[in-house]
Amino acid sequence: MRIVAIIPARLASSRLPRKPLLSIHGLPMIEHVRRRVIRCRELAEVAVATCDAEIADVVLSYGGKVIMTSPDHPGATDRVAEAMSHCDCSHVINVQGDEVLVLPQDLTEMVRAVAADPANAAWNAVGRVESQEELQDPSIVKLVVSGTNRVLFCTRDLSHLKLNENFDPVRKSIGVMAYSRPFLERYGALSRTPLEIAQAIDQSRIIEHDLNLIAVDFARAYPSINEPREVGMVEQSLREDARQASMLKEILGAGKPQ
């Protein structure tokens, strides 16, 4: 196997425009993400996939690799699929450009899941739901997961359900996915599906086409940045979470890693 990571990013976010260039402790968000991903030693290569020259220029200025993609992709997975065609790999890990708190050790868990069943189509990182409010938060994608870790359904609002204290069998989707190369090569040919279009959730296309999407547990579902209110949540994690504070110190002291 040769597993690479691709970080899709674009300026035209509807909820927080230009968010990949948002400054966090003096460093653009996209560079925070890239520096964390390159610290996962099991990855053969890391690249940012974008259609925006401004993002590309920032990443290149820090010594990163960029793959330019079409501006017409309806979703991040479509962008990753195009970028993969420029990579020598058997599998791709897609780390969303807003997953500013992603940890290298969690990416290692994704690599291990891929290695355990390399013929599978796709994998989705998940974490525990922590409150009833998260079930209705539209910025958090929720996944219904079977006893064998297969993702059965994706949605943005499950607040109508009365679940146990652990919110089983619901998990929060984390913006880290993995795909086999054969799956991504055919992904663009799969028709967009009703639930995918209605809720703007890429994973629904996989499920609605009866392909196997496996949930991979991460230690915690840290907040990502999709809208302005989540910036403060990320800053709080960077201050109060010991692992995040340590990683931030390492990231900011890293200069321009290749």
C-alpha positions as CSV (number, residue, x, y, z in Angstrom):
1,M,0.0,0.0,0.0
2,R,1.0,3.6,-0.6
3,I,-1.3,6.0,1.3
4,V,-1.2,9.7,0.6
5,A,-3.2,12.5,2.2
6,I,-5.0,15.2,0.2
7,I,-6.3,18.3,1.9
8,P,-9.1,20.0,-0.1
9,A,-9.6,23.7,0.4
10,R,-11.3,26.6,-1.4
11,L,-12.1,30.2,-0.6
12,A,-15.8,30.2,-1.5
13,S,-17.2,28.7,1.7
14,S,-20.8,29.8,2.1
15,R,-20.7,30.0,5.9
16,L,-17.3,31.4,6.4
17,P,-15.8,32.8,3.2
18,R,-12.0,32.6,2.8
19,K,-11.7,30.4,5.9
20,P,-8.6,28.5,4.8
21,L,-6.6,31.7,5.1
22,L,-8.0,32.6,8.6
23,S,-5.2,33.5,10.9
24,I,-4.9,31.4,14.0
25,H,-1.9,32.3,16.2
26,G,-0.4,34.1,13.2
27,L,-0.6,31.1,10.9
28,P,-3.2,30.5,8.1
29,M,-5.6,27.7,9.0
30,I,-4.7,25.6,5.9
31,E,-1.0,25.6,7.1
32,H,-2.0,24.5,10.6
33,V,-3.8,21.5,9.0
34,R,-0.9,20.7,6.6
35,R,1.7,20.8,9.4
36,R,-0.3,18.4,11.5
37,V,-0.9,16.0,8.6
38,I,2.7,15.8,7.6
39,R,3.5,14.6,11.1
40,C,1.8,11.3,10.5
41,R,4.8,9.3,9.4
42,E,2.8,6.5,7.8
43,L,1.7,8.8,5.0
44,A,3.8,8.7,1.8
45,E,2.9,12.2,0.6
46,V,0.7,15.2,1.6
47,A,-0.8,17.7,-0.8
48,V,-3.3,20.5,-0.7
49,A,-5.9,20.4,-3.5
50,T,-7.4,23.8,-4.4
51,C,-8.9,25.7,-7.3
52,D,-7.7,29.1,-5.8
53,A,-4.3,30.6,-6.6
54,E,-4.3,32.5,-3.4
55,I,-4.5,29.3,-1.3
56,A,-1.8,27.7,-3.5
57,D,0.5,30.7,-3.1
58,V,0.2,30.5,0.7
59,V,0.9,26.7,0.8
60,L,3.8,27.0,-1.6
61,S,5.3,29.8,0.5
62,Y,5.6,27.4,3.4
63,G,7.2,24.7,1.3
64,G,4.0,22.6,0.8
65,K,2.8,20.7,-2.2
66,V,-0.2,21.9,-4.2
67,I,-2.4,20.2,-6.8
68,M,-4.6,22.6,-8.7
69,T,-8.1,21.4,-9.4
70,S,-11.3,22.5,-11.2
71,P,-13.4,25.2,-9.6
72,D,-16.6,23.3,-10.6
73,H,-16.6,20.4,-8.2
74,P,-19.8,20.0,-6.2
75,G,-18.1,18.6,-3.1
76,A,-14.7,18.0,-1.5
77,T,-14.7,14.3,-2.5
78,D,-14.9,15.2,-6.1
79,R,-12.0,17.6,-5.7
80,V,-9.9,14.9,-3.9
81,A,-10.8,12.4,-6.7
82,E,-9.3,14.7,-9.3
83,A,-6.2,15.4,-7.2
84,M,-5.6,11.7,-6.8
85,S,-5.1,11.3,-10.5
86,H,-1.8,13.2,-10.0
87,C,-0.6,10.9,-7.2
88,D,1.1,7.6,-7.0
89,C,-1.0,5.8,-4.4
90,S,-3.2,2.9,-3.5
91,H,-5.3,4.8,-1.0
92,V,-6.1,8.4,-0.1
93,I,-6.8,10.0,3.2
94,N,-9.0,13.2,2.8
95,V,-8.4,15.6,5.6
96,Q,-10.7,18.6,5.3
97,G,-9.0,22.0,5.3
98,D,-11.1,23.1,8.3
99,E,-10.0,20.2,10.6
100,V,-7.5,22.5,12.3
101,L,-7.3,20.3,15.4
102,V,-6.5,17.0,13.6
103,L,-3.9,15.0,15.4
104,P,-1.2,12.8,13.7
105,Q,-1.9,9.9,16.1
106,D,-5.5,9.9,15.0
107,L,-4.5,9.8,11.3
108,T,-2.4,6.7,12.2
109,E,-5.6,5.1,13.4
110,M,-7.1,5.7,10.0
111,V,-4.0,4.2,8.3
112,R,-4.4,1.1,10.4
113,A,-8.1,0.8,9.5
114,V,-7.2,0.9,5.8
115,A,-4.4,-1.6,6.3
116,A,-6.8,-4.0,8.0
117,D,-9.1,-4.1,5.0
118,P,-7.5,-2.5,2.0
119,A,-10.1,-3.8,-0.5
120,N,-12.9,-1.8,1.2
121,A,-14.3,1.3,-0.6
122,A,-14.3,4.1,2.0
123,W,-13.7,4.9,5.7
124,N,-15.1,7.8,7.8
125,A,-13.5,9.1,11.1
126,V,-16.1,9.4,13.9
127,G,-16.2,10.6,17.5
128,R,-18.7,10.5,20.4
129,V,-21.7,12.8,20.5
130,E,-21.2,14.9,23.7
131,S,-24.6,16.6,24.1
132,Q,-28.2,16.8,23.0
133,E,-27.4,20.2,21.4
134,E,-24.9,18.6,19.1
135,L,-27.7,16.4,17.6
136,Q,-29.4,19.4,16.2
137,D,-26.3,21.5,15.3
138,P,-26.4,21.6,11.5
139,S,-22.7,22.2,11.2
140,I,-22.1,18.8,12.6
141,V,-22.8,15.8,10.4
142,K,-24.2,12.9,12.3
143,L,-23.7,9.2,11.3
144,V,-25.8,6.2,12.3
145,V,-23.4,3.3,12.7
146,S,-24.1,-0.4,12.9
147,G,-22.6,-2.9,15.3
148,T,-20.0,-3.8,12.7
149,N,-19.0,-0.2,12.2
150,R,-20.8,0.3,8.9
151,V,-22.3,3.7,8.3
152,L,-26.0,3.3,7.6
153,F,-27.2,6.9,7.4
154,C,-26.0,10.5,7.4
155,T,-27.9,13.6,8.5
156,R,-27.4,17.1,10.1
157,D,-30.3,17.0,12.6
158,L,-31.2,14.1,14.9
159,S,-32.6,16.1,17.7
160,H,-36.0,14.4,17.5
161,L,-34.6,11.1,18.6
162,K,-34.7,10.0,22.3
163,L,-31.3,8.1,22.7
164,N,-29.4,6.7,25.7
165,E,-26.8,8.7,27.6
166,N,-24.1,7.7,25.1
167,F,-26.3,8.7,22.1
168,D,-25.8,5.2,20.6
169,P,-25.8,4.4,17.7
170,V,-25.1,7.9,16.6
171,R,-21.6,9.3,16.1
172,K,-20.3,12.7,15.0
173,S,-18.6,12.7,11.6
174,I,-15.0,14.0,11.6
175,G,-13.7,15.6,8.4
176,V,-11.2,12.8,7.8
177,M,-12.1,10.1,5.3
178,A,-10.1,7.5,3.4
179,Y,-10.8,5.9,0.1
180,S,-9.3,3.1,-2.0
181,R,-8.0,4.3,-5.4
182,P,-10.5,2.1,-7.4
183,F,-13.3,3.7,-5.5
184,L,-12.2,7.2,-6.1
185,E,-11.6,6.5,-9.8
186,R,-15.3,5.6,-10.2
187,Y,-16.7,8.2,-7.7
188,G,-17.1,10.9,-10.3
189,A,-19.1,8.6,-12.5
190,L,-21.6,7.9,-9.7
191,S,-24.7,10.1,-10.0
192,R,-25.4,12.6,-7.3
193,T,-28.1,11.3,-5.0
194,P,-31.2,12.8,-3.4
195,L,-29.9,12.9,0.2
196,E,-26.5,14.1,-0.9
197,I,-28.1,17.0,-2.7
198,A,-30.7,17.8,0.0
199,Q,-28.2,17.9,2.9
200,A,-24.9,18.7,1.2
201,I,-23.3,15.5,2.7
202,D,-20.8,13.8,0.4
203,Q,-21.0,10.5,2.3
204,S,-24.6,10.1,1.3
205,R,-23.6,9.4,-2.3
206,I,-21.5,6.5,-1.1
207,I,-24.3,5.0,1.0
208,E,-27.0,5.6,-1.5
209,H,-25.0,3.7,-4.1
210,D,-24.7,0.7,-1.7
211,L,-21.0,1.0,-1.2
212,N,-19.4,0.1,2.1
213,L,-18.5,3.1,4.4
214,I,-16.7,2.0,7.6
215,A,-16.6,4.2,10.7
216,V,-13.2,4.6,12.4
217,D,-13.2,5.8,16.0
218,F,-11.0,8.7,16.9
219,A,-10.2,9.5,20.5
220,R,-12.3,12.7,20.4
221,A,-14.2,14.7,17.8
222,Y,-12.5,18.1,18.2
223,P,-14.4,21.1,16.7
224,S,-13.6,22.2,13.1
225,I,-14.2,25.7,11.7
226,N,-17.2,25.9,9.5
227,E,-18.7,29.2,10.8
228,P,-17.5,32.2,12.9
229,R,-18.7,30.9,16.3
230,E,-16.5,27.8,16.0
231,V,-13.3,29.9,15.9
232,G,-13.7,30.5,19.7
233,M,-14.3,26.8,20.3
234,V,-11.1,25.9,18.5
235,E,-9.1,28.6,20.5
236,Q,-10.5,27.2,23.7
237,S,-9.3,23.7,22.8
238,L,-5.9,25.0,21.9
239,R,-5.7,26.6,25.4
240,E,-7.3,23.9,27.6
241,D,-6.5,20.6,25.9
242,A,-3.0,19.3,26.8
243,R,-2.5,17.5,23.5
244,Q,-3.7,20.4,21.5
245,A,-1.5,22.9,23.4
246,S,1.5,20.7,22.8
247,M,0.8,20.3,19.1
248,L,0.2,24.1,18.7
249,K,3.6,24.7,20.3
250,E,5.2,22.2,17.9
251,I,3.4,23.6,14.9
252,L,4.3,27.3,15.6
253,G,7.9,26.3,16.1
254,A,8.2,24.3,13.0
255,G,9.3,27.1,10.6
256,K,8.6,25.9,7.0
257,P,8.6,22.1,7.0
258,Q,8.8,20.4,3.6
